[in-house]
Amino acid sequence: MPDRNGGCLCGAVRYVLKSEPRSIAICHCTHCQRQSGSLFSFNLVIRETDYEQSGETTVFVDTGDSGHPVLRHFCGRCGSPILAISALMPGKVVVKAGTLDSLEGLQPHAEIYTDRAAEWLAPVPGAARFAQNV
């Protein structure tokens, strides 16, 4: 697999994904809606060791539905959300797919928190749907 590259809007933060994602999912939870400024967040789960970043991110410590912390990394200059790290997923990072240079070949396998999705938003064809997190 060739490396996938991405970064923030202003270019201060750049990253390389050194492996294919373990999971590709859309999250409709309220926190993802707010951090993305949109109806959902398109996420890639990857091993932390396969994520390489240049440039510094600012971190907001959020609390997930589980009550555990979620570290939300974003560019402190332009505000682009870059990734999240959840205490419930040790050794993994959740990369915000909208920051990739190319989405070629990426298809969501799942949608989570569909109970919070906009009613008029159509399901992703072929993706499993879960009312809450899995």
MARBA-3410 file (N, C-alpha, C, O; in Angstrom, 1 decimal):
134
0.8,-1.2,0.0,0.0,0.0,0.0,0.9,1.2,0.0,1.8,1.4,0.8 ~ 0.6,2.2,-0.9,1.4,3.4,-0.8,0.9,4.2,0.4,-0.2,4.1,0.8 ~ 1.8,5.0,0.9,1.4,5.9,2.0,0.3,6.9,1.6,0.2,7.3,0.5 ~ -0.5,7.2,2.6,-1.5,8.2,2.4,-1.0,9.5,3.2,-0.6,9.4,4.3 ~ -1.2,10.6,2.5,-0.8,11.9,3.1,-2.0,12.8,3.4,-3.0,12.7,2.7
-1.8,13.7,4.4,-2.9,14.6,4.7,-2.4,15.7,5.5,-1.2,15.8,5.9 ~ -3.3,16.6,5.9,-2.9,17.8,6.7,-4.0,18.7,6.9,-5.1,18.6,6.4 ~ -3.7,19.8,7.6,-4.7,20.8,7.9,-4.9,21.8,6.7,-4.1,21.7,5.7 ~ -5.8,22.7,6.9,-6.1,23.7,5.8,-5.0,24.6,5.5,-4.7,25.0,4.4 ~ -4.2,25.1,6.6,-3.2,26.1,6.4,-1.8,25.4,6.1,-0.9,26.1,5.7
-1.7,24.1,6.2,-0.4,23.4,5.9,0.5,23.3,7.1,1.6,22.8,6.9 ~ 0.2,23.9,8.3,1.1,23.8,9.4,1.3,22.4,10.0,2.3,22.1,10.6 ~ 0.2,21.6,9.8,0.3,20.2,10.3,0.1,19.3,9.1,-0.8,19.4,8.3 ~ 1.1,18.4,8.9,1.1,17.4,7.8,1.2,16.0,8.5,1.9,15.9,9.5 ~ 0.7,15.0,7.8,0.9,13.6,8.4,1.0,12.6,7.2,0.6,12.9,6.1
1.5,11.4,7.6,1.6,10.3,6.7,1.0,9.1,7.4,1.3,8.8,8.6 ~ 0.1,8.3,6.7,-0.4,7.1,7.2,0.4,6.0,6.5,0.4,5.9,5.3 ~ 1.0,5.1,7.4,2.0,4.1,6.8,1.3,2.7,6.6,2.0,1.8,6.2 ~ 0.0,2.6,6.9,-0.7,1.4,6.7,-2.2,1.7,6.3,-2.6,2.8,6.5 ~ -2.8,0.7,5.9,-4.3,0.8,5.6,-5.0,0.9,6.9,-4.6,0.4,7.9
-6.1,1.6,6.9,-6.9,1.8,8.1,-7.4,0.4,8.6,-7.7,-0.5,7.8 ~ -7.5,0.3,10.0,-8.1,-0.9,10.6,-9.6,-0.9,10.4,-10.3,-1.9,10.4 ~ -10.2,0.3,10.4,-11.6,0.5,10.3,-11.9,1.9,9.6,-11.1,2.8,9.8 ~ -13.0,2.0,8.9,-13.4,3.2,8.3,-14.8,3.4,8.6,-15.7,2.6,8.3 ~ -15.1,4.5,9.3,-16.5,4.7,9.8,-16.9,6.1,9.8,-16.1,7.0,9.9
-18.2,6.3,9.7,-18.8,7.6,9.9,-19.5,7.7,11.2,-20.2,6.8,11.6 ~ -19.2,8.7,12.0,-19.8,8.9,13.3,-20.7,10.1,13.3,-20.4,11.2,12.9 ~ -21.9,9.8,13.8,-23.0,10.8,13.9,-23.2,11.4,15.3,-24.2,12.1,15.5 ~ -22.3,11.0,16.2,-22.5,11.5,17.6,-22.4,13.0,17.7,-21.8,13.7,16.8 ~ -23.0,13.6,18.7,-23.1,15.0,18.9,-21.7,15.6,19.0,-21.5,16.7,18.4
-20.8,15.0,19.6,-19.4,15.6,19.7,-18.7,15.6,18.4,-18.1,16.6,18.1 ~ -18.9,14.6,17.6,-18.3,14.6,16.2,-19.0,15.7,15.4,-18.3,16.3,14.5 ~ -20.3,15.8,15.5,-21.0,16.9,14.8,-20.4,18.3,15.1,-20.2,19.1,14.3 ~ -20.2,18.5,16.4,-19.8,19.8,16.8,-18.3,20.0,16.5,-17.9,21.1,16.0 ~ -17.4,19.0,16.7,-16.0,19.3,16.3,-15.8,19.4,14.8,-14.8,20.0,14.4
-16.7,18.8,14.0,-16.5,18.9,12.6,-17.2,20.1,12.0,-17.0,20.5,10.8 ~ -18.2,20.6,12.7,-19.1,21.7,12.2,-20.0,21.2,11.1,-20.4,21.9,10.2 ~ -20.3,19.9,11.1,-21.0,19.2,10.1,-22.0,18.2,10.7,-22.1,18.1,11.9 ~ -22.6,17.4,9.8,-23.6,16.4,10.3,-22.9,15.1,10.8,-23.6,14.4,11.6 ~ -21.7,14.9,10.5,-21.0,13.7,10.9,-19.5,13.9,10.7,-19.0,14.9,10.2
-18.7,12.9,11.2,-17.3,12.9,11.0,-16.9,11.6,10.3,-17.4,10.5,10.7 ~ -16.1,11.7,9.3,-15.6,10.5,8.5,-14.3,10.2,9.0,-13.3,11.0,8.9 ~ -14.1,9.0,9.6,-13.0,8.6,10.4,-12.3,7.3,9.9,-12.9,6.4,9.5 ~ -10.9,7.4,10.0,-10.1,6.2,9.8,-9.4,5.8,11.1,-8.8,6.6,11.7 ~ -9.5,4.5,11.5,-8.8,4.1,12.6,-7.5,3.4,12.2,-7.6,2.5,11.3
-6.4,3.8,12.7,-5.1,3.3,12.3,-4.2,3.1,13.6,-4.4,3.8,14.6 ~ -3.3,2.2,13.5,-2.3,2.0,14.6,-1.5,3.3,14.8,-1.1,3.9,13.8 ~ -1.3,3.6,16.0,-0.6,4.8,16.4,0.8,4.8,15.8,1.4,5.8,15.4 ~ 1.4,3.6,15.8,2.8,3.5,15.2,2.9,3.7,13.7,3.9,3.9,13.2 ~ 1.7,3.7,13.0,1.7,3.9,11.6,1.2,5.3,11.2,1.0,5.6,10.0
1.2,6.2,12.2,0.9,7.6,12.0,2.1,8.4,12.3,2.6,8.4,13.4 ~ 2.5,9.2,11.3,3.7,10.1,11.5,3.2,11.5,11.2,2.6,11.8,10.1 ~ 3.5,12.4,12.1,3.1,13.8,11.9,4.2,14.8,12.0,5.2,14.6,12.8 ~ 4.1,15.9,11.2,5.0,17.0,11.4,4.2,18.2,11.7,3.1,18.4,11.1 ~ 4.6,19.1,12.5,3.9,20.2,13.0,3.1,19.9,14.3,2.8,18.7,14.5
2.9,20.9,15.0,2.2,20.6,16.3,0.7,20.8,16.3,0.2,21.7,15.5 ~ 0.0,20.0,17.0,-1.4,20.2,17.2,-1.7,20.7,18.6,-0.9,20.6,19.5 ~ -2.9,21.3,18.7,-3.4,21.7,20.0,-4.4,20.6,20.4,-5.0,20.0,19.5 ~ -4.5,20.4,21.7,-5.4,19.3,22.1,-6.5,19.8,23.0,-6.3,20.6,23.9 ~ -7.7,19.4,22.7,-8.9,19.6,23.5,-9.2,18.3,24.2,-9.4,17.3,23.5
-9.3,18.2,25.5,-9.7,17.0,26.2,-11.2,17.0,26.4,-11.8,17.7,27.1 ~ -11.8,16.1,25.7,-13.2,15.9,25.6,-13.5,14.7,26.5,-12.6,13.9,26.9 ~ -14.8,14.5,26.8,-15.2,13.3,27.5,-16.3,12.5,26.7,-17.3,13.1,26.3 ~ -15.9,11.3,26.3,-16.8,10.5,25.5,-18.1,10.0,26.2,-18.2,10.2,27.4 ~ -19.0,9.4,25.5,-20.2,8.8,26.2,-19.8,7.8,27.3,-20.6,7.7,28.2
-18.7,7.2,27.1,-18.3,6.2,28.1,-17.8,6.8,29.4,-17.6,6.2,30.4 ~ -17.6,8.2,29.4,-17.0,8.8,30.5,-15.5,8.9,30.5,-14.9,9.6,31.4 ~ -14.9,8.2,29.5,-13.4,8.2,29.4,-13.0,9.4,28.5,-13.8,9.9,27.7 ~ -11.7,9.9,28.7,-11.3,11.0,27.9,-11.1,10.7,26.4,-10.7,9.6,26.0 ~ -11.3,11.7,25.6,-11.0,11.6,24.2,-10.2,12.9,23.9,-10.6,14.0,24.1
-8.9,12.7,23.4,-8.0,13.8,23.1,-8.3,14.2,21.6,-7.9,13.4,20.7 ~ -8.8,15.4,21.4,-9.1,15.8,20.1,-8.0,16.8,19.6,-7.9,17.9,20.2 ~ -7.2,16.4,18.7,-6.1,17.2,18.2,-6.6,18.0,17.0,-7.2,17.5,16.1 ~ -6.2,19.3,17.0,-6.5,20.1,15.9,-5.4,21.1,15.6,-4.5,21.3,16.5 ~ -5.3,21.7,14.5,-4.3,22.7,14.2,-4.7,24.0,15.0,-5.8,24.5,14.8
-3.7,24.4,15.8,-3.9,25.6,16.6,-4.0,26.9,15.7,-4.3,28.0,16.2 ~ -3.5,26.8,14.5,-3.5,28.0,13.6,-4.8,28.2,12.8,-5.4,29.2,12.8 ~ -5.2,27.1,12.1,-6.4,27.2,11.3,-7.6,26.5,11.8,-8.7,26.7,11.3 ~ -7.4,25.7,12.9,-8.6,25.0,13.5,-9.0,23.7,12.9,-10.0,23.1,13.4 ~ -8.3,23.2,11.9,-8.7,21.9,11.3,-8.6,20.8,12.2,-7.6,20.6,12.9
-9.7,20.0,12.4,-9.6,18.8,13.2,-8.7,17.7,12.5,-8.9,17.5,11.3 ~ -7.7,17.2,13.2,-6.8,16.2,12.6,-7.0,14.8,13.0,-7.2,13.9,12.2 ~ -7.1,14.6,14.4,-7.3,13.2,14.8,-7.8,13.2,16.3,-7.9,14.3,16.9 ~ -8.3,12.1,16.7,-8.7,11.9,18.1,-8.1,10.6,18.6,-7.8,9.7,17.9 ~ -7.8,10.7,19.9,-7.3,9.5,20.6,-8.2,9.2,21.8,-8.4,10.0,22.6
-8.7,8.0,21.8,-9.7,7.6,22.8,-9.0,6.6,23.8,-8.3,5.7,23.4 ~ -9.3,6.8,25.1,-8.7,5.9,26.1,-9.2,4.5,25.9,-8.6,3.6,26.4 ~ -10.4,4.3,25.2,-10.9,3.0,25.0,-10.3,2.3,23.8,-10.6,1.1,23.6 ~ -9.4,2.9,23.1,-8.7,2.3,22.0,-7.2,2.5,22.1,-6.6,3.2,21.3 ~ -6.6,1.9,23.0,-5.1,2.1,23.2,-4.4,1.6,22.0,-4.7,0.6,21.3
-3.3,2.4,21.6,-2.5,2.1,20.5,-3.1,2.4,19.1,-2.5,2.1,18.1 ~ -4.2,3.1,19.1,-4.8,3.5,17.9,-5.1,5.0,17.9,-5.3,5.6,18.9 ~ -5.2,5.6,16.7,-5.6,7.0,16.5,-6.8,7.0,15.5,-6.9,6.1,14.6 ~ -7.6,8.0,15.6,-8.8,8.1,14.8,-8.5,9.4,13.9,-8.6,10.5,14.4 ~ -8.1,9.2,12.7,-7.8,10.3,11.8,-9.0,10.8,11.1,-9.9,10.0,10.6
-9.2,12.1,11.0,-10.3,12.7,10.3,-10.0,12.7,8.8,-9.2,13.4,8.3 ~ -10.8,11.9,8.1,-10.6,11.6,6.7,-10.7,12.8,5.8,-10.0,12.8,4.8 ~ -11.4,13.8,6.2,-11.5,15.0,5.4,-10.2,15.8,5.3,-10.1,16.7,4.5 ~ -9.2,15.4,6.1,-7.9,16.1,6.1,-6.9,15.3,5.1,-5.8,15.8,5.0 ~ -7.3,14.2,4.6,-6.5,13.5,3.6,-6.4,14.2,2.3,-7.3,14.9,1.9
-5.2,14.1,1.6,-5.0,14.7,0.3,-5.9,14.0,-0.7,-6.3,14.7,-1.7 ~ -6.2,12.8,-0.5,-7.1,12.0,-1.5,-7.9,11.0,-0.7,-7.4,10.3,0.2 ~ -9.2,10.9,-1.0,-10.0,9.9,-0.4,-10.2,8.6,-1.3,-11.0,7.8,-1.1 ~ -9.4,8.6,-2.4,-9.5,7.5,-3.3,-9.4,6.1,-2.6,-8.5,5.9,-1.9 ~ -10.4,5.3,-2.9,-10.4,3.9,-2.4,-10.9,3.7,-1.0,-10.9,2.6,-0.5
-11.3,4.8,-0.4,-11.9,4.7,1.0,-13.4,4.7,1.0,-14.0,5.7,0.4 ~ -14.0,3.7,1.5,-15.4,3.6,1.6,-15.7,3.2,3.1,-15.2,2.3,3.6 ~ -16.7,4.0,3.7,-17.0,3.6,5.1,-17.6,2.2,5.2,-18.5,1.8,4.4 ~ -17.2,1.5,6.2,-17.7,0.1,6.5,-18.8,0.2,7.4,-19.7,-0.7,7.5 ~ -18.9,1.3,8.2,-19.9,1.4,9.3,-20.3,2.8,9.5,-19.5,3.8,9.2
-21.5,3.0,10.1,-22.0,4.3,10.6,-22.4,4.0,12.0,-23.1,3.1,12.3 ~ -21.9,4.9,12.9,-22.2,4.7,14.3,-23.0,5.9,14.8,-22.9,7.0,14.2 ~ -23.7,5.7,15.9,-24.6,6.8,16.5,-25.6,7.2,15.5,-25.9,8.4,15.3 ~ -26.1,6.3,14.7,-27.2,6.6,13.7,-28.4,7.1,14.3,-29.3,7.7,13.7 ~ -28.6,6.9,15.7,-29.8,7.4,16.3,-29.7,8.9,16.4,-30.7,9.6,16.8
-28.5,9.5,16.1,-28.3,11.0,16.2,-28.1,11.6,14.8,-27.9,12.7,14.6 ~ -28.3,10.7,13.8,-28.1,11.2,12.4,-29.3,12.0,12.0,-30.4,11.8,12.4 ~ -29.0,13.0,11.1,-30.2,13.8,10.5,-31.1,12.8,9.8,-30.7,11.9,9.1 ~ -32.4,13.0,10.0,-33.4,12.0,9.5,-33.4,12.0,8.0,-33.7,11.0,7.4 ~ -33.1,13.1,7.3,-33.1,13.2,5.9,-31.8,12.7,5.2,-31.7,12.7,4.0
-30.8,12.4,6.0,-29.5,11.9,5.5,-29.6,10.4,5.2,-29.9,9.6,6.0 ~ -29.4,10.1,3.9,-29.5,8.7,3.5,-28.3,7.8,4.0,-27.2,8.3,4.2 ~ -28.6,6.6,4.4,-27.6,5.6,4.8,-26.5,5.4,3.7,-26.8,5.5,2.5 ~ -25.3,5.1,4.1,-24.2,4.8,3.2,-24.4,3.4,2.7,-24.5,2.5,3.4 ~ -24.5,3.3,1.3,-24.8,1.9,0.8,-23.7,0.9,1.2,-22.5,1.2,1.1
-24.1,-0.2,1.7,-23.2,-1.3,2.1,-22.6,-1.1,3.5,-21.9,-2.1,3.9 ~ -22.8,0.0,4.2,-22.2,0.2,5.5,-23.1,-0.4,6.6,-24.3,-0.1,6.5 ~ -22.6,-1.1,7.5,-23.3,-1.5,8.7,-23.7,-0.2,9.5,-23.0,0.7,9.6 ~ -24.9,-0.3,10.1,-25.4,0.9,10.9,-25.7,0.5,12.3,-26.3,-0.6,12.6 ~ -25.2,1.3,13.2,-25.3,1.0,14.7,-25.9,2.3,15.3,-25.4,3.4,15.2
-26.9,2.1,16.1,-27.6,3.2,16.8,-26.6,3.9,17.8,-26.7,5.1,18.0 ~ -25.7,3.1,18.4,-24.7,3.7,19.3,-23.3,3.3,18.8,-23.2,2.8,17.7 ~ -22.3,3.4,19.7,-21.0,3.0,19.4,-20.9,1.4,19.4,-21.7,0.8,20.1 ~ -19.9,0.9,18.7,-19.7,-0.6,18.8,-18.5,-0.9,19.5,-18.1,-2.1,19.7
END
